Amino acid sequence: MARDKWEAHVDSVGLLVGALMFALSLTPSILPRDWLFQGVCAGLSAGTGYAVGVFVHWVWNSWLERRMEPRLEEFKGVAERGFDAGAAWLSRYSTPKRPSDEAVTKLKTIAEAVLVLLVVVALILWSLFAVHWQQEVAALTDAEAYSAGQFLLILPVGLGLWALLVLVGKGFLKLVDRLQRSRVGSKLGEKGSQIYAWIVAFVLVLVLVDSVLPGAIVGGAERVFSLKDQQIREDLERPTVPERSGSTASENAWEDLGGYGTRFTSLGLYKDELEELTGRPSKEPIRVYAGLKAGKDDEERAQSVVRELERTGAAHRKALMVAPATGTGWVNPTAAQAFELLFDGDSAIASAQYSYLPSVVQLLADRERVEEAGAALVTAVVDWWQTLPENDRPKLYVYGESLGTSAGAGAFSGLRDIVSSVDGVLWLGPPNSNTLWRDFVDRRDPGSPEVSPEYAGGLSVRFAQNEDEIWQWPKEDPALESPHGWRFPRVLFIQHPSDPVVWWSPRLLFEEPDWLKEPPGFDRSASMHWMPFVTFWQVTLDLPVAANVPNGHGHNYGNSVLSGLMALVGGEGFTEARRDRLEAELNAAMAHQGPEKEVGVKQP
């Protein structure tokens, strides 16, 4: 009975710590969030804080209070003497009555209600103040700022989720109690039953979180996205030129390329369209792609790509780019079009699908699969390319964005492997879990920041926060194109300070990363600070809205890919005047191809 009564009440320490974390979750993060995502972030932070508070309270009651009992008794004696003196003084005017147990219980209930009310009022006021921070973050990322009225909607979402998590926690404690009183637990004695109950309960929760929930999420996603992968956009037409997969000359049927494969091979300017747009002679661009049905495994699909490269005459082009797809099979159409404009169609682009799941779900399902698929594709193309005459073969580049960077990185063991295999690598928005990126960043030159690291003096590998930083290099170092400048082959990472895909890591739970200790990058708020648990939830809830900001911020890299590709190629054509001309052509070419990602906000 006593336990049931205790479960009906909130824990005062948990409530205070939870309220504190709720408030702290409203401080600036990487990106501006709408009321729904901010409410979820606040609820998760508060629920975590409540659990921490309850645990601290339990540790106090179970362990620390006993050890400090002598001192507590001393203070208690002083308090009782003070109470007796006060009671004696009051007895001159009235006869004091000791409150009944029922009155004490009512008083506690009233106190809890008042505490909850004060917490809610304080959070309302704090939410209004937090609007200023959200406006600051929105201004830095050129995004929409939310009004105070919209932002107040976080309270019902956040408080509701918090209450739900508290109920889940109480359900967990009830499970522990039942296990302790079970037939097995009752035979183990008091301490033995407690240990048994907690171990079994934690194992059940771990199995649920580690296997059951991810399996359910992945299973549901597979059912949804497998159907979506079969849907071909109605405005797309099957390629009529043999230089593209899915044409009648291709071994890969149009219907087998998948939803994103058909977009890759159907969209993009053809030879006559390139010549009309640029006024320069052009070749028919080569685009080859292998969908999931092109082979029973990654190796077979990679060999299908190689056969398509041979069939289309890619060996005789000026440049070849391997572009491992993201989880859904998406290849950035802006990157593909920029590459073809850069070489006036004298180019070939190769990609292959290994999944139809969104990148986040694919990472949850099987992170190693991403690297294995990318390694199979890149290795197969590199092996074929190395059989060609060294003085009469295309320049070979590797490009990737988001999860595509992890796929591409899976083909290389390190910088030496890259330099000996390809002519350049461009990776945009690499996930924090990208092992090659992580290795370069961790081994950066002393004194260089994580948000914009310098590796080995920038001789081969360079990092840029945005395309403006790329064009600063020739101004700062006129010898950039000399043999002693940025050496070929070049490796370039572009990573926005406001891209949560780059900066999210489970380590945010308990460890302050270097990028939050350092001065912020060009589009991150200086008001953002690391807080245990809270920062993890903030950046986690930034991930779903990573594309909901204009190009040049968040996970939208826009035309930065053009500057990145020009930097890889280098030479006399690496000029801002040429960049401006190509960028105007790229914008015109992309105007009729539909949205880049078909998610997020409309780009200006």
Phi and psi in degrees as a GROMACS rama.xvg file:
@    title "Ramachandran Plot"
@    xaxis  label "Phi"
@    yaxis  label "Psi"
@TYPE xy
-60.7223  -38.7564  ALA-2
-66.6831  -40.3948  ARG-3
-61.8892  -41.2607  ASP-4
-64.3607  -41.7068  LYS-5
-61.8347  -39.633  TRP-6
-67.6059  -22.1729  GLU-7
-77.4131  -15.6501  ALA-8
-103.396  156.474  HIS-9
-84.7776  153.769  VAL-10
-85.7256  123.674  ASP-11
-62.8555  -42.0533  SER-12
-66.8036  -43.3297  VAL-13
-60.5652  -39.7879  GLY-14
-63.2039  -44.0562  LEU-15
-67.6754  -44.2008  LEU-16
-67.1279  -39.7824  VAL-17
-62.6656  -42.6755  GLY-18
-63.4805  -38.7833  ALA-19
-62.6628  -44.4315  LEU-20
-70.162  -32.7284  MET-21
-58.2889  -48.3137  PHE-22
-65.0219  -42.7982  ALA-23
-65.725  -27.811  LEU-24
-67.4046  -16.1299  SER-25
-84.3478  -7.61554  LEU-26
-69.7044  164.405  THR-27
-60.2018  145.586  PRO-28
-123.242  -158.206  SER-29
-71.3345  -43.8571  ILE-30
-125.365  157.112  LEU-31
-71.4548  141.115  PRO-32
-120.934  147.527  ARG-33
-78.5394  177.899  ASP-34
-63.313  -33.1422  TRP-35
-67.9987  -51.9836  LEU-36
-68.1128  -34.7941  PHE-37
-68.155  -36.0843  GLN-38
-64.218  -42.2192  GLY-39
-63.5755  -42.8474  VAL-40
-60.453  -43.891  CYS-41
-65.4254  -42.1127  ALA-42
-64.42  -42.7137  GLY-43
-66.0778  -40.7502  LEU-44
-64.7331  -43.8609  SER-45
-65.8277  -40.8911  ALA-46
-62.0258  -40.5016  GLY-47
-64.2706  -43.6666  THR-48
-62.9096  -38.5696  GLY-49
-62.414  -43.3341  TYR-50
-62.7717  -40.9516  ALA-51
-63.346  -43.7468  VAL-52
-63.0733  -42.4926  GLY-53
-63.0416  -40.7305  VAL-54
-64.7602  -44.2996  PHE-55
-61.6291  -42.3669  VAL-56
-62.1243  -40.9299  HIS-57
-66.1512  -42.4056  TRP-58
-60.2609  -40.5052  VAL-59
-62.8071  -49.5152  TRP-60
-66.9493  -34.6077  ASN-61
-88.4242  -29.7074  SER-62
-126.377  -56.7717  TRP-63
-69.7289  -36.6065  LEU-64
-61.2904  -38.9702  GLU-65
-66.0999  -40.8178  ARG-66
-69.5291  -28.9753  ARG-67
-97.8545  10.8183  MET-68
-56.6867  -42.6667  GLU-69
-57.4979  -44.394  PRO-70
-69.1348  -38.1206  ARG-71
-63.5987  -39.2029  LEU-72
-63.0922  -37.7258  GLU-73
-63.0958  -46.5847  GLU-74
-65.5541  -36.9126  PHE-75
-62.8816  -39.8721  LYS-76
-63.2434  -41.9312  GLY-77
-62.3801  -42.403  VAL-78
-64.7502  -40.7632  ALA-79
-66.2547  -39.3429  GLU-80
-64.1452  -38.1437  ARG-81
-66.1877  -39.804  GLY-82
-64.4017  -42.6269  PHE-83
-63.2409  -40.115  ASP-84
-64.8522  -41.5272  ALA-85
-66.3846  -39.2957  GLY-86
-64.9464  -38.769  ALA-87
-63.1838  -39.7893  ALA-88
-67.6683  -40.0386  TRP-89
-69.6009  -26.8595  LEU-90
-64.8876  -18.0107  SER-91
-64.9526  -27.4743  ARG-92
-109.217  -26.7742  TYR-93
-157.817  164.92  SER-94
-94.7855  111.878  THR-95
-68.0128  144.561  PRO-96
-118.123  134.309  LYS-97
-74.6448  127.081  ARG-98
-63.5506  145.657  PRO-99
-76.0739  165.712  SER-100
-61.8229  -36.6035  ASP-101
-64.4442  -39.526  GLU-102
-66.7486  -38.7245  ALA-103
-63.6261  -41.7115  VAL-104
-62.4495  -44.1448  THR-105
-63.0854  -39.4108  LYS-106
-63.5852  -40.4914  LEU-107
-64.3881  -41.1088  LYS-108
-62.7016  -43.1834  THR-109
-63.7418  -41.9901  ILE-110
-62.4023  -40.8521  ALA-111
-64.5973  -41.6573  GLU-112
-63.6414  -42.2437  ALA-113
-63.9682  -41.0862  VAL-114
-62.6326  -44.4133  LEU-115
-61.6376  -43.1177  VAL-116
-62.397  -44.2057  LEU-117
-62.2946  -39.3035  LEU-118
-62.4425  -45.4988  VAL-119
-62.8939  -45.7567  VAL-120
-61.5782  -44.1768  VAL-121
-62.2397  -39.0491  ALA-122
-69.7293  -34.3649  LEU-123
-61.1803  -48.2888  ILE-124
-63.8117  -41.0796  LEU-125
-65.901  -35.946  TRP-126
-63.66  -40.2697  SER-127
-64.0169  -39.7298  LEU-128
-67.6539  -33.5794  PHE-129
-68.6472  -18.027  ALA-130
-58.1317  -36.2769  VAL-131
-59.57  -42.1686  HIS-132
-65.553  -41.7567  TRP-133
-64.0291  -36.4247  GLN-134
-66.3533  -36.1355  GLN-135
-63.5946  -45.8036  GLU-136
-66.0709  -40.2538  VAL-137
-62.2666  -39.7078  ALA-138
-65.0735  -37.9437  ALA-139
-67.1843  -30.2389  LEU-140
-106.08  11.157  THR-141
56.6572  30.8274  ASP-142
-102.103  175.431  ALA-143
-75.493  134.741  GLU-144
-94.8735  142.418  ALA-145
-96.0794  145.891  TYR-146
-77.7989  165.973  SER-147
-62.8336  -37.2195  ALA-148
-63.1467  -42.6095  GLY-149
-64.6832  -39.6148  GLN-150
-71.2879  -24.1764  PHE-151
-66.7564  -17.2745  LEU-152
-67.7025  -11.5485  LEU-153
-66.5932  -25.1061  ILE-154
-63.6113  -53.1376  LEU-155
-62.228  -35.9776  PRO-156
-68.3884  -50.6696  VAL-157
-65.2124  -46.1658  GLY-158
-67.7248  -37.1918  LEU-159
-64.7439  -43.8132  GLY-160
-66.2495  -39.0858  LEU-161
-59.0316  -48.0548  TRP-162
-61.2594  -39.9866  ALA-163
-62.8321  -42.3603  LEU-164
-66.4432  -34.9316  LEU-165
-64.1057  -41.5194  VAL-166
-63.943  -39.558  LEU-167
-62.5431  -41.7301  VAL-168
-62.6047  -41.2766  GLY-169
-66.4353  -34.494  LYS-170
-64.6773  -37.1202  GLY-171
-64.1426  -42.8755  PHE-172
-64.4671  -35.9739  LEU-173
-66.7269  -36.5508  LYS-174
-62.6264  -43.5051  LEU-175
-59.9467  -42.9821  VAL-176
-63.2879  -41.4344  ASP-177
-68.6258  -38.4172  ARG-178
-64.3215  -37.0571  LEU-179
-66.3982  -34.0363  GLN-180
-92.3489  0.984681  ARG-181
-67.705  173.57  SER-182
-60.6499  -40.4244  ARG-183
-70.0499  -46.4897  VAL-184
-63.1129  -37.8104  GLY-185
-66.0441  -19.0572  SER-186
-88.8637  -4.64879  LYS-187
-101.216  1.39926  LEU-188
81.4245  173.244  GLY-189
-63.4429  -54.7203  GLU-190
-69.1384  -40.7384  LYS-191
-62.4338  -40.3168  GLY-192
-67.217  -35.5026  SER-193
-64.9137  -47.3349  GLN-194
-61.5149  -44.9671  ILE-195
-59.3619  -48.0139  TYR-196
-62.8583  -45.1355  ALA-197
-67.8981  -40.4877  TRP-198
-63.6006  -47.9981  ILE-199
-62.809  -42.717  VAL-200
-63.2197  -44.1153  ALA-201
-65.2427  -39.6796  PHE-202
-62.502  -43.1807  VAL-203
-61.3207  -42.4858  LEU-204
-66.7959  -41.9923  VAL-205
-62.4662  -41.8756  LEU-206
-62.4802  -41.2446  VAL-207
-63.0266  -46.7803  LEU-208
-75.3104  -37.5163  VAL-209
-87.5554  -26.1455  ASP-210
-123.85  -53.9341  SER-211
-66.4748  -53.3473  VAL-212
-64.0528  -50.0665  LEU-213
-58.4845  -38.7891  PRO-214
-63.1217  -40.8806  GLY-215
-66.4277  -41.1849  ALA-216
-64.7447  -47.6392  ILE-217
-64.5392  -42.2737  VAL-218
-61.186  -44.8275  GLY-219
-64.2402  -41.4254  GLY-220
-64.7364  -38.2913  ALA-221
-62.3812  -40.829  GLU-222
-65.2324  -40.0141  ARG-223
-73.3793  -50.4073  VAL-224
-82.4467  -18.3814  PHE-225
-67.3971  -36.075  SER-226
-70.6893  -40.2012  LEU-227
-65.1298  -33.7009  LYS-228
-65.3732  -24.3672  ASP-229
-86.9794  -7.26901  GLN-230
-88.0188  118.432  GLN-231
-99.7125  130.156  ILE-232
-56.6515  134.648  ARG-233
-64.649  -28.011  GLU-234
-84.3258  -2.92489  ASP-235
-84.2455  142.532  LEU-236
-116.061  143.327  GLU-237
-62.5411  135.143  ARG-238
-58.1374  140.663  PRO-239
-103.852  -10.0294  THR-240
-98.2697  145.728  VAL-241
-70.0882  -13.1261  PRO-242
-75.5477  1.56623  GLU-243
-125.05  139.664  ARG-244
-64.4518  147.799  SER-245
94.65  -11.0414  GLY-246
-77.2732  173.902  SER-247
-66.59  -20.7886  THR-248
-85.118  -9.4384  ALA-249
-87.8036  147.94  SER-250
-76.7332  -15.2343  GLU-251
-100.644  114.242  ASN-252
-65.1645  149.597  ALA-253
-55.7869  -45.6274  TRP-254
-68.7741  -20.343  GLU-255
-88.7578  -2.01901  ASP-256
-79.3454  -17.0755  LEU-257
84.7385  170.568  GLY-258
-59.3296  -44.5591  GLY-259
-84.6804  -28.8125  TYR-260
-64.5908  -39.8552  GLY-261
-66.6792  -33.3418  THR-262
-66.5548  -40.4088  ARG-263
-64.8464  -43.1264  PHE-264
-85.3229  -22.5988  THR-265
-87.8922  -38.8024  SER-266
-81.037  174.908  LEU-267
93.2356  145.891  GLY-268
-73.4616  140.588  LEU-269
-86.3582  175.791  TYR-270
-53.321  -51.5099  LYS-271
-66.5092  -33.0381  ASP-272
-70.8051  -38.109  GLU-273
-62.236  -45.2503  LEU-274
-65.4446  -38.4393  GLU-275
-66.0843  -38.8523  GLU-276
-73.6172  -45.0261  LEU-277
-94.8146  -23.9306  THR-278
76.0491  11.2575  GLY-279
-115.002  150.827  ARG-280
-60.5091  144.403  PRO-281
-140.453  158.68  SER-282
-104.558  164.484  LYS-283
-73.9106  116.373  GLU-284
-62.8932  142.7  PRO-285
-98.87  128.816  ILE-286
-132.797  115.319  ARG-287
-118.104  145.639  VAL-288
-153.641  140.159  TYR-289
-118.754  119.986  ALA-290
-80.6458  -179.535  GLY-291
-60.9247  -29.5044  LEU-292
-82.3504  0.436488  LYS-293
-78.3219  -8.22027  ALA-294
-174.849  161.064  GLY-295
-80.1294  -15.2611  LYS-296
-148.494  178.966  ASP-297
-62.6146  -38.2139  ASP-298
-64.7808  -41.6974  GLU-299
-66.7043  -39.37  GLU-300
-66.7564  -37.6232  ARG-301
-63.7993  -40.2877  ALA-302
-67.1378  -31.99  GLN-303
-63.6961  -39.6523  SER-304
-62.3452  -43.8577  VAL-305
-61.7784  -42.6957  VAL-306
-63.4908  -36.5625  ARG-307
-66.7587  -37.9014  GLU-308
-63.5241  -41.9132  LEU-309
-64.8833  -43.7234  GLU-310
-62.7655  -38.9273  ARG-311
-86.7355  -2.95988  THR-312
78.0637  29.1023  GLY-313
-62.848  -23.8929  ALA-314
-63.5084  -19.4371  ALA-315
-104.539  12.4659  HIS-316
-91.099  164.893  ARG-317
-74.2787  -34.5307  LYS-318
-145.998  144.628  ALA-319
-128.907  131.104  LEU-320
-121.654  125.644  MET-321
-94.0004  123.053  VAL-322
-125.103  84.6562  ALA-323
-54.8769  135.991  PRO-324
-77.5614  167.021  ALA-325
-80.2138  -173.677  THR-326
-57.4629  -35.2819  GLY-327
-83.8078  -7.88466  THR-328
96.7312  8.15827  GLY-329
-75.7798  134.672  TRP-330
-117.71  128.842  VAL-331
-57.4468  113.443  ASN-332
-66.8002  -28.8336  PRO-333
-65.9649  -42.2461  THR-334
-63.9406  -43.126  ALA-335
-63.0256  -45.86  ALA-336
-67.3487  -37.996  GLN-337
-62.6302  -41.4044  ALA-338
-63.5281  -41.2337  PHE-339
-70.8027  -36.1397  GLU-340
-67.46  -38.0668  LEU-341
-61.2365  -33.9161  LEU-342
-111.826  14.6612  PHE-343
51.0648  43.3958  ASP-344
78.6397  -6.51653  GLY-345
-81.3787  61.7171  ASP-346
-150.097  165.795  SER-347
-141.871  141.521  ALA-348
-127.012  132.748  ILE-349
-124.418  136.899  ALA-350
-151.906  165.059  SER-351
-150.102  150.466  ALA-352
-95.436  139.962  GLN-353
-126.268  -3.80448  TYR-354
-163.944  166.511  SER-355
-123.682  13.3311  TYR-356
-90.084  144.274  LEU-357
-56.9976  154.105  PRO-358
-55.2329  -43.3957  SER-359
-62.6908  -42.9084  VAL-360
-68.7061  -37.9754  VAL-361
-63.8606  -39.081  GLN-362
-63.6593  -38.184  LEU-363
-68.1523  -37.9188  LEU-364
-75.2312  -49.6881  ALA-365
-165.449  93.1691  ASP-366
-67.0202  -38.238  ARG-367
-65.1278  -29.0014  GLU-368
-61.1807  -35.532  ARG-369
-60.9643  -49.9286  VAL-370
-67.0439  -37.4706  GLU-371
-64.5023  -42.297  GLU-372
-66.4777  -43.3687  ALA-373
-63.5379  -40.5464  GLY-374
-63.1261  -39.6609  ALA-375
-62.97  -43.6642  ALA-376
-67.7615  -53.805  LEU-377
-62.9021  -43.723  VAL-378
-62.3437  -42.1086  THR-379
-63.0407  -42.8835  ALA-380
-69.1371  -42.6796  VAL-381
-62.0111  -43.6929  VAL-382
-60.7081  -41.9771  ASP-383
-66.8643  -44.7668  TRP-384
-61.7218  -36.3935  TRP-385
-72.6878  -12.5787  GLN-386
-81.8606  -11.8811  THR-387
-80.8293  155.574  LEU-388
-57.2851  129.927  PRO-389
-60.5502  -33.1766  GLU-390
-91.2907  1.5806  ASN-391
-142.402  56.0774  ASP-392
-143.128  158.061  ARG-393
-69.0766  155.035  PRO-394
-67.3612  137.916  LYS-395
-111.297  122.748  LEU-396
-123.054  151.365  TYR-397
-117.608  130.268  VAL-398
-126.804  145.01  TYR-399
-157.017  151.339  GLY-400
-134.845  137.048  GLU-401
59.8461  -124.745  SER-402
-65.9009  -21.9516  LEU-403
-62.9806  -26.196  GLY-404
-69.4956  -37.9188  THR-405
-67.1678  -37.4649  SER-406
-63.149  -44.6506  ALA-407
-67.5843  -39.7611  GLY-408
-65.0627  -24.5428  ALA-409
-62.9676  -16.4089  GLY-410
-86.1101  -9.86613  ALA-411
-123.049  142.226  PHE-412
-89.1115  -17.5632  SER-413
171.976  -171.2  GLY-414
-62.347  -41.9213  LEU-415
-59.4355  -38.4888  ARG-416
-66.4449  -40.6166  ASP-417
-62.5596  -49.8638  ILE-418
-60.8448  -33.9969  VAL-419
-86.2527  -4.91997  SER-420
-113.341  -38.4022  SER-421
-134.74  174.535  VAL-422
-99.3059  -3.34253  ASP-423
168.72  153  GLY-424
-134.982  132.481  VAL-425
-125.21  120.512  LEU-426
-126.338  126.973  TRP-427
-112.931  132.964  LEU-428
56.827  51.2658  GLY-429
-68.0012  137.19  PRO-430
-62.4122  151.3  PRO-431
-59.6242  -22.0134  ASN-432
-82.9515  -3.26693  SER-433
-65.2037  110.917  ASN-434
-65.1939  -37.3095  THR-435
-68.7013  -45.0156  LEU-436
-59.9109  -44.6974  TRP-437
-60.9709  -38.3881  ARG-438
-66.3102  -43.7504  ASP-439
-63.0477  -43.9413  PHE-440
-67.1192  -44.0284  VAL-441
-64.904  -28.6982  ASP-442
-101.781  22.9919  ARG-443
-64.7868  161.666  ARG-444
-62.9421  141.663  ASP-445
-56.4333  135.003  PRO-446
92.4543  -14.3642  GLY-447
-87.9526  139.432  SER-448
-77.4806  156.096  PRO-449
-66.8045  -32.4081  GLU-450
-70.5052  -24.8293  VAL-451
-147.073  69.4261  SER-452
-73.7963  160.188  PRO-453
-120.274  128.061  GLU-454
-116.145  120.271  TYR-455
51.6303  41.877  ALA-456
69.9171  12.3313  GLY-457
71.9899  23.1056  GLY-458
-66.6584  -40.5106  LEU-459
-125.09  -41.6419  SER-460
-105.227  131.033  VAL-461
-134.914  154.361  ARG-462
-124.217  140.448  PHE-463
-133.925  139.193  ALA-464
-74.1463  -31.2127  GLN-465
-161.336  -179.562  ASN-466
-70.4109  -26.4265  GLU-467
-60.0083  -37.1892  ASP-468
-66.0679  -33.885  GLU-469
-61.7056  -41.5037  ILE-470
-80.7484  -5.91109  TRP-471
-78.8753  -26.763  GLN-472
-60.0018  -46.256  TRP-473
-63.201  -30.8793  PRO-474
-72.8528  -38.0968  LYS-475
-78.3089  -27.7563  GLU-476
-135.883  90.4011  ASP-477
-59.6798  -20.1598  PRO-478
-90.3055  19.7939  ALA-479
-56.1822  -38.862  LEU-480
-89.4536  3.40544  GLU-481
-80.1662  165.537  SER-482
-60.143  -20.4696  PRO-483
-97.602  2.78296  HIS-484
-90.9286  -126.499  GLY-485
-83.3622  107.979  TRP-486
-74.6219  153.241  ARG-487
-95.5159  146.774  PHE-488
-67.5346  148.931  PRO-489
-104.834  144.368  ARG-490
-120.884  125.97  VAL-491
-131.234  126.896  LEU-492
-107.814  132.823  PHE-493
-114.817  123.283  ILE-494
-141.796  115.088  GLN-495
-71.7479  139.154  HIS-496
-60.0114  -21.52  PRO-497
-99.1163  15.0916  SER-498
-95.0125  105.91  ASP-499
-66.234  -23.1747  PRO-500
-61.5986  -37.0957  VAL-501
-73.1126  -35.7886  VAL-502
-104.094  -9.1791  TRP-503
-73.7158  135.865  TRP-504
-157.5  145.784  SER-505
-59.0359  -22.3901  PRO-506
-65.6836  -16.2081  ARG-507
-62.035  -19.6115  LEU-508
-58.5741  -45.2433  LEU-509
-127.642  -5.46867  PHE-510
-129.712  131.415  GLU-511
-80.4363  121.029  GLU-512
-77.3827  161.637  PRO-513
-62.3757  -35.8762  ASP-514
-66.511  -17.2894  TRP-515
-95.913  -11.8555  LEU-516
-85.0695  -23.678  LYS-517
-89.1368  165.878  GLU-518
-58.2757  143.056  PRO-519
-69.3233  159.299  PRO-520
-74.8377  -170.227  GLY-521
-68.0983  -23.4835  PHE-522
-128.639  26.3717  ASP-523
-114.98  140.77  ARG-524
-69.7307  135.051  SER-525
-71.8642  -11.326  ALA-526
-83.4931  -4.5948  SER-527
-81.3618  129.394  MET-528
-133.905  153.834  HIS-529
-78.4532  136.296  TRP-530
-138.42  134.209  MET-531
-53.6832  139.158  PRO-532
68.4447  -51.6718  PHE-533
-61.8413  -49.4972  VAL-534
-61.9053  -36.4792  THR-535
-59.2936  -47.5962  PHE-536
-67.9561  -36.5624  TRP-537
-60.4642  -51.7586  GLN-538
-69.835  -33.1597  VAL-539
-60.3653  -42.5383  THR-540
-80.2396  -8.58797  LEU-541
-76.9758  -25.7079  ASP-542
-59.2303  -46.8002  LEU-543
-64.4644  -21.2275  PRO-544
-108.498  19.2627  VAL-545
-60.995  -27.9402  ALA-546
-99.418  3.75434  ALA-547
-91.4105  33.2815  ASN-548
-133.486  160.745  VAL-549
-64.2082  164.232  PRO-550
-56.5298  144.343  ASN-551
94.799  0.978964  GLY-552
-142.833  164.952  HIS-553
55.958  -137.232  GLY-554
-98.9724  21.0192  HIS-555
-106.87  108.772  ASN-556
-99.4402  -10.576  TYR-557
48.4223  -131.069  GLY-558
-80.5805  3.59026  ASN-559
-57.8942  -27.9128  SER-560
-62.7391  -32.9507  VAL-561
-64.7976  -48.1746  LEU-562
-62.1115  -38.1823  SER-563
-63.8381  -43.7975  GLY-564
-66.0992  -40.0127  LEU-565
-62.6566  -36.9751  MET-566
-66.9636  -37.2099  ALA-567
-64.5846  -43.4376  LEU-568
-72.2259  -41.5339  VAL-569
63.1815  -154.253  GLY-570
82.36  -167.09  GLY-571
-66.8855  -21.7504  GLU-572
-79.9471  -3.00146  GLY-573
-84.1925  73.9617  PHE-574
-131.785  153.649  THR-575
-68.152  -32.7901  GLU-576
-62.2447  -44.1659  ALA-577
-67.7716  -38.2986  ARG-578
-58.9847  -45.1198  ARG-579
-61.3072  -41.1178  ASP-580
-66.2489  -46.4606  ARG-581
-65.797  -35.1353  LEU-582
-66.6308  -39.3936  GLU-583
-63.3476  -40.8902  ALA-584
-66.1498  -39.3166  GLU-585
-64.4557  -43.4178  LEU-586
-62.2685  -40.3916  ASN-587
-67.0106  -39.6487  ALA-588
-67.077  -35.9239  ALA-589
-84.1124  -10.5352  MET-590
-62.1994  -28.4526  ALA-591
-111.878  14.9227  HIS-592
-102.93  3.49029  GLN-593
85.5764  174.721  GLY-594
-63.3653  147.866  PRO-595
-60.3537  -49.5152  GLU-596
-111.562  -10.4746  LYS-597
59.7154  22.9159  GLU-598
-142.606  166.407  VAL-599
87.2565  -153.213  GLY-600
-98.995  162.041  VAL-601
-71.5718  133.048  LYS-602
-89.3957  144.068  GLN-603
